[in-house]
Each structure stands twice: as structure tokens, then as C-alpha cells.
Amino acid sequence: MLQAHERNLRLSTPLARIARVAGILVMLTSSFDLFLVLQVGGNFRFCQAVSLVCVGLSALLVMRGRVVPTLGLIPLGIWWIVQLFFAPVTDFWPKSFGYCFWLLLDVAVIFAFVQLFSRDARGLRRLLQWYLLSFSIIASFGIVQFCLPLFGLPSPFVTQWFIAGFVARANGMSYEPSYFASYLLIGFVLSDHLRRCPDLTDRDRRAASCTYWLTMAGIVLSSSRSGILFLLLNLIFTQLWTAMSAVQIRHYRFVLAHAKSAFSAAAGLVLIGAGIVLSGRILENRPEAAVLLFSGTGLFGSATHSVLDREKSFEDTLTVFAEHPFIGRSLGGVSYAVGALHGEDITSFEESKLFEGMSVFAEALAASGLVGIVPFIAFLVVTIQKPLKLSGQAGPFYRVWMRALVKALLFEWAILQFNQNILRPYLWVHLAILATVYAAARHATIYSRPTSKELTVLPSPSDTASFLRR
């Protein structure tokens, strides 16, 4: 039975339901750029409006009693202060202060999720099930979006086509296919890790497998080259590690237990090799397909505009930092500084979109300067190192989820080095989920003693590299 002070740290049943529904809506709509978006100078998304409900309800809990410690909150808060301090530096200050507001809201969402959902283990399990399901729903929409034009039917929210009106590039509710693939990559890596973990129930593994295949299809149909590249990298890491585990450890029971995974690894590598050979033959016989598929890369005689634009934008972002290494431009001021390099005087949000910085780490560096980037780096380290360390002590459920969430986070940070804008809502929602699971696991580890069986189900990773291969 809960003690009286513990009951006071929870919301009433109606408010708890409202919080859960709001949290689910935030997760489900975090990738929406084209739907449920209000244009008021900048873009105000539905997920951001609903997140205010979560923030308000978490404030009620904070006023009642103890605050649950939030993973990475201190360095992240310091980094936000740095952005606010540098906001007046740029001449186009509305965007700088606007970005400070969005970043503050992202910080508040992480804090709110921890306060609302880390105190109830059963409620957290349901929330995590919905988080996994949200990727399946959005991926399914992207698949339908691709299929409808093939049957002569209109497809909503399509922004790019391979063949106009016939073959679409799936983009879901995102601005463009690369944004859609970046979002789905989180669900793909997350579900890939979960579906292979024996510590989860059969139902949870089946749900993870469903998400795995749907997100894979969504990424492929988006035809985002960076998305497909990171999809293959995850497959290679996973399959090679599984195969090596079955070969290196000679105990026959271990080998038998992993025979299915080893076969899957071999089959996966064979299919990848066969796909490469088949693609080569097709491109050899149909050179026009190469121009269509590799447009923008400079490969197979195609134009180089996509690669050159990204390289130029990345160079411009580093140039902004080189010219102002100590006083950052603030997140909203990077685009103004890049525009100034090209002789442009930006006076509106629409104009600034043409000069966004490339690579979110380079963007953070240009926005923060050498001193200001320190708390951001501390935040990155804390959100990776602490969950991995705790996973070695936590029970099976929390251990599996923390490792899966961290792995997905690492892949997401990696793919965002080839894209722009660090304030993607789905990135911060993922960080909020990770912080919530970490807080719940920390509480469970402190107030309960795991059994020896729980502690030996999975070995803790020795380092990040070996963890990725898992």
C-alpha cells in the first residue's frame, strides 16, 4: 500500500488520464510539419500546444511535494541560458528569442514527462507501448501515401515526387522525405533492439517487430539516401554482432539459443549483397534510373546540387563559428549570420529558412561559442553515459528500454549531422521518454534490490562501441 505522502505525489484519476492522453498526442504528432500547424510568424505545432497541458499538470505535482530529478536538466538549463544571453547579438532578434522559447518548451517537456509518468510503473509501460505504436501509425501513413498515386488516387501532403502524380516520395506529415526518414529512424533502431530481447513479453516483441518492418518500409519508400544509409548501418551492426556472438562463444547452449539469430544475420547479409548486385545490374542496363535515384549526389552522371548545397551550408556554419568563436550567435541567429555571409539582410522567418545551418552539432557550436558549447556537450554525455551505467543495475524491463532508447538516440544524433535544426520536436520527445525511463529505473533500483537472476540476464556494455554492435 502506498504511503500517504506518495499518494499525494500523483494526480487524481481524471487529471492522470488527461496527462496520459496529452502525452500520447505529443508523441503521435511530434513529426507534424504540414498538418495541425499554426503560422504565426514562425510555426506553432499541435504537439507544442498540447505539451503545455503536460507542463501545467506537472506544475501541480511540483507544488504538492518532491520533484523527481530529471536527467541532464542542469546542463541543458545552463545551455538555454547561454542561448538567451546571446539572443540580442543578432540583428534579427525575433527569431533568436523565438528559438529560445521553443528550446525552453523542449526543456519543460522533458521535465514534465519525468514528473508525470515516472512515478507510475504500470502507466509508464502503457506510455512506452504507445510510443512504439506512434511510429507504426506514422510509418503506415507514409506507406499509404506512397501507394495511393499508384492506383490513380490523390495522396495528401506529398511534397516531392519521383514521377509527378504517380511515384511519390513518402514524407508523412514532415516537410520533406529526409525529415520523415530522420523521424522514423528513431522507431526503427528502437524496435530493432526491443524485438530481439528475451526479457520482454511475446506481445511486446511482436509489437516491436511490427514497428520494425513498418518503419523500415517507410524509410525505404521515402527514398532518403541518408535514412537508408543509417538503416543499413544499423542492420550491419546488429547482424554482425549477433553472428560474432554465436561464433566466439563456444558453449553449445548459447550457440543453440542464438542459432536463429545467426541464421537471420547470414540471411540479412546475403540479401544486402544480392540487393547491391541486382541494383548494379539494373543501373548498368537502365542508366536513366541512376540519374533518377542518385539525383543531387553527382553519382552516375547525376547533378551534384544536393551534396554541394549541404557541403556549402556546413562550411558556412563553421565559418560563422570561426568569425565569432567566443560569442555565439544563438540558435535563432545562426541563419541570420549565414545570410550575412552571402550579403543578405534577413528580416523575416521565411527568408531565414534559406540560410539555415547544416549539422546540428555545428549549429550548436556556432550558436554557443567555445564556452557556451560546454554545457551542451555535458548534456550529451550525461544522457548517454548515465542510462547505460544504470542499465547494468536495473531490472530487465528498464535495462532493455534504456539501452534501446540510448541506441536510438545515438543514431538520431548521427543522422542529424547531415540535416538542419536541432529543435526537431521528435528529438526532444525522445529525450523526454529516455529521461522518464531513467527516472523510473533509478527509483526502482534505489528502493528495490534486483535478484541475482535479474543482474545476470544481460551483461552491461563495456563501452559505447560494443554497445552499438549489440
Contacts in CASP RR format, 6 or more apart in sequence:
PFRMAT RR
TARGET T0000
AUTHOR 0000-0000-0000
METHOD contacts of the structure
MODEL  1
MLQAHERNLRLSTPLARIARVAGILVMLTSSFDLFLVLQVGGNFRFCQAV
SLVCVGLSALLVMRGRVVPTLGLIPLGIWWIVQLFFAPVTDFWPKSFGYC
FWLLLDVAVIFAFVQLFSRDARGLRRLLQWYLLSFSIIASFGIVQFCLPL
FGLPSPFVTQWFIAGFVARANGMSYEPSYFASYLLIGFVLSDHLRRCPDL
TDRDRRAASCTYWLTMAGIVLSSSRSGILFLLLNLIFTQLWTAMSAVQIR
HYRFVLAHAKSAFSAAAGLVLIGAGIVLSGRILENRPEAAVLLFSGTGLF
GSATHSVLDREKSFEDTLTVFAEHPFIGRSLGGVSYAVGALHGEDITSFE
ESKLFEGMSVFAEALAASGLVGIVPFIAFLVVTIQKPLKLSGQAGPFYRV
WMRALVKALLFEWAILQFNQNILRPYLWVHLAILATVYAAARHATIYSRP
TSKELTVLPSPSDTASFLRR
8 64 0 8 1.000
8 65 0 8 1.000
9 61 0 8 1.000
9 64 0 8 1.000
9 65 0 8 1.000
9 66 0 8 1.000
9 119 0 8 1.000
10 16 0 8 1.000
10 61 0 8 1.000
10 119 0 8 1.000
10 120 0 8 1.000
11 19 0 8 1.000
11 57 0 8 1.000
11 60 0 8 1.000
11 61 0 8 1.000
11 116 0 8 1.000
15 57 0 8 1.000
15 60 0 8 1.000
16 120 0 8 1.000
18 53 0 8 1.000
18 57 0 8 1.000
19 53 0 8 1.000
19 54 0 8 1.000
19 57 0 8 1.000
19 116 0 8 1.000
19 117 0 8 1.000
20 117 0 8 1.000
20 123 0 8 1.000
20 126 0 8 1.000
20 127 0 8 1.000
22 50 0 8 1.000
22 51 0 8 1.000
22 53 0 8 1.000
22 54 0 8 1.000
22 57 0 8 1.000
23 50 0 8 1.000
23 51 0 8 1.000
23 54 0 8 1.000
23 113 0 8 1.000
23 116 0 8 1.000
23 117 0 8 1.000
23 127 0 8 1.000
24 127 0 8 1.000
24 130 0 8 1.000
24 134 0 8 1.000
25 46 0 8 1.000
25 47 0 8 1.000
25 50 0 8 1.000
26 47 0 8 1.000
26 50 0 8 1.000
26 51 0 8 1.000
26 54 0 8 1.000
26 109 0 8 1.000
26 429 0 8 1.000
27 130 0 8 1.000
27 131 0 8 1.000
27 134 0 8 1.000
27 429 0 8 1.000
27 433 0 8 1.000
28 130 0 8 1.000
28 134 0 8 1.000
28 137 0 8 1.000
28 138 0 8 1.000
29 36 0 8 1.000
29 45 0 8 1.000
29 46 0 8 1.000
29 47 0 8 1.000
29 50 0 8 1.000
29 173 0 8 1.000
30 47 0 8 1.000
30 134 0 8 1.000
30 183 0 8 1.000
30 425 0 8 1.000
30 426 0 8 1.000
30 429 0 8 1.000
31 138 0 8 1.000
31 172 0 8 1.000
31 173 0 8 1.000
31 174 0 8 1.000
31 179 0 8 1.000
31 180 0 8 1.000
31 183 0 8 1.000
31 425 0 8 1.000
31 426 0 8 1.000
32 45 0 8 1.000
32 46 0 8 1.000
32 47 0 8 1.000
32 173 0 8 1.000
32 174 0 8 1.000
33 43 0 8 1.000
33 45 0 8 1.000
33 173 0 8 1.000
33 174 0 8 1.000
33 175 0 8 1.000
33 179 0 8 1.000
34 157 0 8 1.000
34 159 0 8 1.000
34 173 0 8 1.000
34 174 0 8 1.000
34 175 0 8 1.000
35 46 0 8 1.000
35 157 0 8 1.000
35 173 0 8 1.000
36 45 0 8 1.000
36 46 0 8 1.000
37 43 0 8 1.000
37 44 0 8 1.000
37 45 0 8 1.000
37 46 0 8 1.000
38 44 0 8 1.000
38 45 0 8 1.000
38 49 0 8 1.000
41 349 0 8 1.000
42 98 0 8 1.000
42 349 0 8 1.000
45 425 0 8 1.000
47 425 0 8 1.000
47 429 0 8 1.000
48 102 0 8 1.000
48 105 0 8 1.000
48 425 0 8 1.000
51 105 0 8 1.000
51 108 0 8 1.000
51 109 0 8 1.000
51 112 0 8 1.000
52 105 0 8 1.000
54 109 0 8 1.000
54 112 0 8 1.000
54 113 0 8 1.000
54 116 0 8 1.000
55 105 0 8 1.000
55 108 0 8 1.000
55 109 0 8 1.000
55 111 0 8 1.000
55 112 0 8 1.000
56 112 0 8 1.000
57 112 0 8 1.000
57 116 0 8 1.000
58 111 0 8 1.000
58 112 0 8 1.000
58 115 0 8 1.000
58 116 0 8 1.000
61 115 0 8 1.000
61 116 0 8 1.000
62 115 0 8 1.000
67 115 0 8 1.000
68 114 0 8 1.000
68 115 0 8 1.000
68 118 0 8 1.000
68 119 0 8 1.000
68 439 0 8 1.000
68 443 0 8 1.000
69 439 0 8 1.000
69 442 0 8 1.000
70 110 0 8 1.000
70 111 0 8 1.000
70 114 0 8 1.000
70 115 0 8 1.000
70 435 0 8 1.000
70 439 0 8 1.000
71 110 0 8 1.000
71 114 0 8 1.000
71 382 0 8 1.000
71 383 0 8 1.000
71 386 0 8 1.000
71 387 0 8 1.000
71 434 0 8 1.000
71 435 0 8 1.000
71 438 0 8 1.000
71 439 0 8 1.000
72 379 0 8 1.000
72 382 0 8 1.000
72 383 0 8 1.000
72 435 0 8 1.000
73 107 0 8 1.000
73 110 0 8 1.000
73 111 0 8 1.000
75 375 0 8 1.000
75 376 0 8 1.000
75 378 0 8 1.000
75 379 0 8 1.000
75 382 0 8 1.000
76 107 0 8 1.000
76 110 0 8 1.000
76 375 0 8 1.000
76 379 0 8 1.000
77 107 0 8 1.000
77 375 0 8 1.000
78 375 0 8 1.000
79 368 0 8 1.000
79 372 0 8 1.000
79 375 0 8 1.000
79 376 0 8 1.000
79 379 0 8 1.000
80 100 0 8 1.000
80 103 0 8 1.000
80 104 0 8 1.000
80 107 0 8 1.000
82 368 0 8 1.000
82 371 0 8 1.000
82 372 0 8 1.000
82 375 0 8 1.000
83 96 0 8 1.000
83 99 0 8 1.000
83 100 0 8 1.000
83 103 0 8 1.000
83 330 0 8 1.000
83 331 0 8 1.000
83 367 0 8 1.000
83 368 0 8 1.000
84 100 0 8 1.000
84 330 0 8 1.000
86 96 0 8 1.000
86 327 0 8 1.000
86 328 0 8 1.000
86 329 0 8 1.000
86 330 0 8 1.000
86 367 0 8 1.000
86 368 0 8 1.000
87 93 0 8 1.000
87 96 0 8 1.000
87 97 0 8 1.000
87 99 0 8 1.000
87 100 0 8 1.000
87 330 0 8 1.000
87 332 0 8 1.000
87 333 0 8 1.000
88 96 0 8 1.000
89 96 0 8 1.000
89 327 0 8 1.000
89 328 0 8 1.000
89 329 0 8 1.000
89 330 0 8 1.000
89 333 0 8 1.000
90 96 0 8 1.000
90 329 0 8 1.000
90 330 0 8 1.000
90 332 0 8 1.000
90 333 0 8 1.000
90 336 0 8 1.000
90 337 0 8 1.000
91 336 0 8 1.000
91 345 0 8 1.000
92 333 0 8 1.000
92 336 0 8 1.000
92 346 0 8 1.000
92 347 0 8 1.000
92 352 0 8 1.000
94 349 0 8 1.000
95 332 0 8 1.000
95 333 0 8 1.000
95 335 0 8 1.000
95 336 0 8 1.000
95 349 0 8 1.000
95 352 0 8 1.000
96 330 0 8 1.000
96 331 0 8 1.000
96 332 0 8 1.000
96 333 0 8 1.000
98 332 0 8 1.000
99 330 0 8 1.000
99 331 0 8 1.000
99 332 0 8 1.000
99 333 0 8 1.000
99 423 0 8 1.000
100 330 0 8 1.000
100 331 0 8 1.000
100 332 0 8 1.000
102 423 0 8 1.000
103 331 0 8 1.000
103 423 0 8 1.000
106 423 0 8 1.000
106 425 0 8 1.000
106 428 0 8 1.000
109 428 0 8 1.000
109 429 0 8 1.000
109 432 0 8 1.000
110 428 0 8 1.000
110 431 0 8 1.000
110 432 0 8 1.000
110 435 0 8 1.000
112 432 0 8 1.000
113 432 0 8 1.000
113 433 0 8 1.000
113 435 0 8 1.000
113 436 0 8 1.000
114 432 0 8 1.000
114 435 0 8 1.000
114 436 0 8 1.000
114 439 0 8 1.000
117 123 0 8 1.000
117 124 0 8 1.000
117 127 0 8 1.000
117 436 0 8 1.000
117 440 0 8 1.000
118 124 0 8 1.000
118 436 0 8 1.000
118 437 0 8 1.000
118 439 0 8 1.000
118 440 0 8 1.000
118 443 0 8 1.000
119 440 0 8 1.000
119 443 0 8 1.000
121 440 0 8 1.000
121 444 0 8 1.000
124 436 0 8 1.000
124 437 0 8 1.000
124 440 0 8 1.000
125 397 0 8 1.000
127 433 0 8 1.000
127 436 0 8 1.000
128 401 0 8 1.000
128 433 0 8 1.000
128 437 0 8 1.000
129 204 0 8 1.000
129 207 0 8 1.000
131 433 0 8 1.000
132 187 0 8 1.000
132 190 0 8 1.000
132 191 0 8 1.000
132 194 0 8 1.000
132 207 0 8 1.000
132 208 0 8 1.000
132 211 0 8 1.000
133 207 0 8 1.000
133 211 0 8 1.000
135 184 0 8 1.000
135 186 0 8 1.000
135 187 0 8 1.000
135 188 0 8 1.000
135 190 0 8 1.000
135 191 0 8 1.000
135 211 0 8 1.000
135 214 0 8 1.000
135 215 0 8 1.000
136 210 0 8 1.000
136 211 0 8 1.000
136 214 0 8 1.000
136 215 0 8 1.000
138 172 0 8 1.000
138 173 0 8 1.000
138 183 0 8 1.000
138 184 0 8 1.000
139 184 0 8 1.000
139 211 0 8 1.000
139 214 0 8 1.000
139 215 0 8 1.000
139 217 0 8 1.000
139 218 0 8 1.000
140 214 0 8 1.000
141 172 0 8 1.000
141 173 0 8 1.000
142 170 0 8 1.000
142 171 0 8 1.000
142 172 0 8 1.000
142 180 0 8 1.000
142 218 0 8 1.000
142 221 0 8 1.000
142 222 0 8 1.000
143 170 0 8 1.000
143 214 0 8 1.000
143 217 0 8 1.000
143 218 0 8 1.000
143 221 0 8 1.000
144 155 0 8 1.000
145 155 0 8 1.000
145 156 0 8 1.000
145 157 0 8 1.000
145 158 0 8 1.000
145 168 0 8 1.000
145 170 0 8 1.000
145 171 0 8 1.000
145 172 0 8 1.000
146 155 0 8 1.000
146 168 0 8 1.000
146 169 0 8 1.000
146 170 0 8 1.000
146 218 0 8 1.000
146 221 0 8 1.000
148 154 0 8 1.000
148 155 0 8 1.000
148 168 0 8 1.000
149 155 0 8 1.000
149 158 0 8 1.000
149 165 0 8 1.000
149 166 0 8 1.000
149 167 0 8 1.000
149 168 0 8 1.000
150 166 0 8 1.000
150 167 0 8 1.000
152 166 0 8 1.000
155 168 0 8 1.000
157 171 0 8 1.000
157 172 0 8 1.000
157 173 0 8 1.000
158 168 0 8 1.000
158 169 0 8 1.000
158 171 0 8 1.000
159 169 0 8 1.000
159 171 0 8 1.000
159 175 0 8 1.000
159 176 0 8 1.000
159 177 0 8 1.000
160 168 0 8 1.000
160 169 0 8 1.000
160 171 0 8 1.000
160 176 0 8 1.000
160 177 0 8 1.000
161 167 0 8 1.000
161 168 0 8 1.000
161 169 0 8 1.000
162 168 0 8 1.000
162 169 0 8 1.000
162 223 0 8 1.000
162 292 0 8 1.000
169 177 0 8 1.000
169 221 0 8 1.000
169 222 0 8 1.000
169 223 0 8 1.000
169 224 0 8 1.000
170 177 0 8 1.000
170 180 0 8 1.000
170 218 0 8 1.000
170 221 0 8 1.000
170 222 0 8 1.000
170 223 0 8 1.000
171 177 0 8 1.000
171 179 0 8 1.000
171 180 0 8 1.000
171 222 0 8 1.000
172 180 0 8 1.000
174 180 0 8 1.000
174 183 0 8 1.000
177 222 0 8 1.000
177 223 0 8 1.000
177 224 0 8 1.000
178 222 0 8 1.000
178 224 0 8 1.000
178 226 0 8 1.000
178 227 0 8 1.000
178 419 0 8 1.000
179 419 0 8 1.000
179 424 0 8 1.000
180 218 0 8 1.000
180 222 0 8 1.000
180 224 0 8 1.000
181 218 0 8 1.000
181 219 0 8 1.000
181 222 0 8 1.000
181 224 0 8 1.000
181 226 0 8 1.000
181 227 0 8 1.000
181 228 0 8 1.000
181 415 0 8 1.000
182 224 0 8 1.000
182 226 0 8 1.000
182 227 0 8 1.000
182 412 0 8 1.000
182 415 0 8 1.000
182 416 0 8 1.000
182 419 0 8 1.000
182 424 0 8 1.000
183 424 0 8 1.000
183 426 0 8 1.000
184 215 0 8 1.000
184 218 0 8 1.000
184 219 0 8 1.000
184 222 0 8 1.000
185 215 0 8 1.000
185 219 0 8 1.000
185 227 0 8 1.000
185 230 0 8 1.000
185 231 0 8 1.000
185 408 0 8 1.000
185 411 0 8 1.000
185 412 0 8 1.000
185 415 0 8 1.000
186 408 0 8 1.000
186 409 0 8 1.000
186 411 0 8 1.000
186 412 0 8 1.000
186 426 0 8 1.000
186 430 0 8 1.000
187 211 0 8 1.000
187 215 0 8 1.000
187 408 0 8 1.000
188 211 0 8 1.000
188 212 0 8 1.000
188 215 0 8 1.000
188 216 0 8 1.000
188 219 0 8 1.000
188 231 0 8 1.000
188 234 0 8 1.000
189 234 0 8 1.000
189 404 0 8 1.000
189 407 0 8 1.000
189 408 0 8 1.000
189 411 0 8 1.000
189 412 0 8 1.000
190 208 0 8 1.000
190 211 0 8 1.000
190 404 0 8 1.000
190 405 0 8 1.000
190 407 0 8 1.000
190 408 0 8 1.000
191 208 0 8 1.000
191 209 0 8 1.000
191 211 0 8 1.000
191 212 0 8 1.000
191 215 0 8 1.000
192 208 0 8 1.000
192 212 0 8 1.000
192 234 0 8 1.000
192 238 0 8 1.000
193 400 0 8 1.000
193 403 0 8 1.000
193 404 0 8 1.000
193 407 0 8 1.000
193 408 0 8 1.000
193 470 0 8 1.000
194 200 0 8 1.000
194 204 0 8 1.000
194 205 0 8 1.000
194 208 0 8 1.000
194 400 0 8 1.000
194 401 0 8 1.000
194 404 0 8 1.000
195 205 0 8 1.000
195 208 0 8 1.000
195 209 0 8 1.000
195 212 0 8 1.000
196 205 0 8 1.000
196 238 0 8 1.000
196 242 0 8 1.000
196 261 0 8 1.000
197 205 0 8 1.000
197 400 0 8 1.000
197 404 0 8 1.000
197 458 0 8 1.000
198 457 0 8 1.000
199 396 0 8 1.000
199 397 0 8 1.000
199 399 0 8 1.000
199 400 0 8 1.000
199 457 0 8 1.000
199 458 0 8 1.000
200 208 0 8 1.000
200 397 0 8 1.000
200 400 0 8 1.000
216 231 0 8 1.000
219 227 0 8 1.000
219 228 0 8 1.000
219 231 0 8 1.000
220 228 0 8 1.000
220 231 0 8 1.000
223 293 0 8 1.000
225 297 0 8 1.000
226 415 0 8 1.000
226 418 0 8 1.000
226 419 0 8 1.000
227 415 0 8 1.000
230 411 0 8 1.000
230 414 0 8 1.000
230 415 0 8 1.000
232 272 0 8 1.000
233 411 0 8 1.000
234 411 0 8 1.000
235 268 0 8 1.000
235 272 0 8 1.000
236 269 0 8 1.000
236 272 0 8 1.000
237 468 0 8 1.000
237 469 0 8 1.000
238 265 0 8 1.000
238 469 0 8 1.000
238 470 0 8 1.000
239 264 0 8 1.000
239 265 0 8 1.000
239 268 0 8 1.000
239 269 0 8 1.000
240 265 0 8 1.000
240 469 0 8 1.000
241 469 0 8 1.000
241 470 0 8 1.000
242 258 0 8 1.000
242 261 0 8 1.000
242 262 0 8 1.000
242 264 0 8 1.000
242 265 0 8 1.000
243 262 0 8 1.000
243 265 0 8 1.000
243 266 0 8 1.000
244 469 0 8 1.000
245 254 0 8 1.000
245 258 0 8 1.000
246 254 0 8 1.000
246 255 0 8 1.000
246 258 0 8 1.000
246 259 0 8 1.000
246 261 0 8 1.000
246 262 0 8 1.000
247 262 0 8 1.000
249 255 0 8 1.000
255 262 0 8 1.000
282 289 0 8 1.000
283 289 0 8 1.000
283 290 0 8 1.000
283 293 0 8 1.000
283 300 0 8 1.000
287 300 0 8 1.000
290 299 0 8 1.000
290 300 0 8 1.000
290 301 0 8 1.000
290 302 0 8 1.000
291 300 0 8 1.000
291 301 0 8 1.000
291 302 0 8 1.000
294 300 0 8 1.000
294 301 0 8 1.000
294 302 0 8 1.000
295 302 0 8 1.000
295 303 0 8 1.000
295 306 0 8 1.000
296 302 0 8 1.000
296 303 0 8 1.000
296 304 0 8 1.000
296 305 0 8 1.000
296 306 0 8 1.000
296 307 0 8 1.000
297 304 0 8 1.000
297 306 0 8 1.000
297 307 0 8 1.000
298 304 0 8 1.000
298 307 0 8 1.000
310 358 0 8 1.000
310 418 0 8 1.000
313 338 0 8 1.000
313 356 0 8 1.000
313 357 0 8 1.000
313 358 0 8 1.000
313 420 0 8 1.000
314 357 0 8 1.000
314 358 0 8 1.000
314 359 0 8 1.000
314 362 0 8 1.000
316 338 0 8 1.000
316 339 0 8 1.000
316 341 0 8 1.000
316 342 0 8 1.000
316 355 0 8 1.000
316 357 0 8 1.000
316 358 0 8 1.000
317 334 0 8 1.000
317 338 0 8 1.000
317 357 0 8 1.000
317 358 0 8 1.000
317 359 0 8 1.000
317 362 0 8 1.000
317 363 0 8 1.000
317 366 0 8 1.000
318 362 0 8 1.000
318 365 0 8 1.000
318 366 0 8 1.000
319 341 0 8 1.000
320 329 0 8 1.000
320 334 0 8 1.000
320 337 0 8 1.000
320 338 0 8 1.000
320 341 0 8 1.000
320 366 0 8 1.000
321 328 0 8 1.000
321 362 0 8 1.000
321 365 0 8 1.000
321 366 0 8 1.000
321 369 0 8 1.000
323 337 0 8 1.000
324 337 0 8 1.000
324 366 0 8 1.000
324 369 0 8 1.000
325 369 0 8 1.000
325 370 0 8 1.000
326 369 0 8 1.000
326 370 0 8 1.000
326 371 0 8 1.000
327 369 0 8 1.000
328 366 0 8 1.000
328 367 0 8 1.000
328 368 0 8 1.000
328 369 0 8 1.000
328 372 0 8 1.000
329 336 0 8 1.000
329 337 0 8 1.000
329 366 0 8 1.000
329 367 0 8 1.000
330 367 0 8 1.000
331 363 0 8 1.000
331 364 0 8 1.000
331 367 0 8 1.000
331 422 0 8 1.000
331 423 0 8 1.000
332 352 0 8 1.000
332 367 0 8 1.000
333 367 0 8 1.000
334 356 0 8 1.000
334 357 0 8 1.000
334 363 0 8 1.000
334 366 0 8 1.000
334 367 0 8 1.000
335 346 0 8 1.000
335 352 0 8 1.000
335 353 0 8 1.000
335 355 0 8 1.000
335 356 0 8 1.000
335 357 0 8 1.000
336 346 0 8 1.000
336 352 0 8 1.000
336 355 0 8 1.000
337 366 0 8 1.000
338 355 0 8 1.000
338 356 0 8 1.000
338 357 0 8 1.000
339 346 0 8 1.000
339 354 0 8 1.000
339 355 0 8 1.000
340 346 0 8 1.000
342 355 0 8 1.000
344 351 0 8 1.000
344 355 0 8 1.000
346 352 0 8 1.000
346 355 0 8 1.000
356 363 0 8 1.000
356 420 0 8 1.000
356 421 0 8 1.000
357 363 0 8 1.000
357 366 0 8 1.000
357 420 0 8 1.000
358 418 0 8 1.000
358 419 0 8 1.000
358 420 0 8 1.000
359 416 0 8 1.000
359 417 0 8 1.000
359 418 0 8 1.000
359 419 0 8 1.000
359 420 0 8 1.000
360 413 0 8 1.000
360 416 0 8 1.000
360 417 0 8 1.000
360 419 0 8 1.000
360 420 0 8 1.000
360 421 0 8 1.000
360 422 0 8 1.000
361 413 0 8 1.000
361 417 0 8 1.000
362 417 0 8 1.000
363 420 0 8 1.000
363 421 0 8 1.000
363 422 0 8 1.000
364 373 0 8 1.000
364 376 0 8 1.000
364 422 0 8 1.000
365 373 0 8 1.000
368 376 0 8 1.000
380 413 0 8 1.000
383 406 0 8 1.000
383 409 0 8 1.000
383 431 0 8 1.000
383 434 0 8 1.000
383 435 0 8 1.000
384 406 0 8 1.000
384 409 0 8 1.000
384 410 0 8 1.000
384 464 0 8 1.000
386 438 0 8 1.000
387 402 0 8 1.000
387 403 0 8 1.000
387 405 0 8 1.000
387 406 0 8 1.000
387 434 0 8 1.000
387 437 0 8 1.000
387 438 0 8 1.000
387 441 0 8 1.000
388 402 0 8 1.000
388 403 0 8 1.000
388 406 0 8 1.000
388 460 0 8 1.000
388 461 0 8 1.000
388 464 0 8 1.000
388 467 0 8 1.000
389 460 0 8 1.000
390 398 0 8 1.000
390 402 0 8 1.000
390 438 0 8 1.000
390 441 0 8 1.000
390 442 0 8 1.000
390 445 0 8 1.000
391 398 0 8 1.000
391 399 0 8 1.000
391 402 0 8 1.000
391 403 0 8 1.000
391 441 0 8 1.000
391 460 0 8 1.000
392 399 0 8 1.000
392 455 0 8 1.000
392 460 0 8 1.000
393 445 0 8 1.000
393 450 0 8 1.000
393 455 0 8 1.000
394 402 0 8 1.000
394 441 0 8 1.000
394 444 0 8 1.000
394 445 0 8 1.000
394 450 0 8 1.000
395 441 0 8 1.000
395 444 0 8 1.000
395 445 0 8 1.000
395 450 0 8 1.000
395 454 0 8 1.000
395 455 0 8 1.000
396 454 0 8 1.000
396 457 0 8 1.000
396 458 0 8 1.000
398 437 0 8 1.000
398 440 0 8 1.000
398 441 0 8 1.000
398 444 0 8 1.000
398 445 0 8 1.000
399 441 0 8 1.000
399 457 0 8 1.000
399 458 0 8 1.000
400 458 0 8 1.000
401 437 0 8 1.000
402 434 0 8 1.000
402 437 0 8 1.000
402 438 0 8 1.000
402 441 0 8 1.000
403 461 0 8 1.000
403 467 0 8 1.000
403 470 0 8 1.000
405 430 0 8 1.000
405 433 0 8 1.000
405 434 0 8 1.000
405 437 0 8 1.000
406 434 0 8 1.000
406 467 0 8 1.000
407 467 0 8 1.000
407 468 0 8 1.000
407 470 0 8 1.000
408 430 0 8 1.000
409 430 0 8 1.000
409 431 0 8 1.000
409 434 0 8 1.000
410 464 0 8 1.000
410 468 0 8 1.000
412 427 0 8 1.000
412 430 0 8 1.000
416 422 0 8 1.000
416 424 0 8 1.000
416 427 0 8 1.000
461 467 0 8 1.000
461 470 0 8 1.000
END
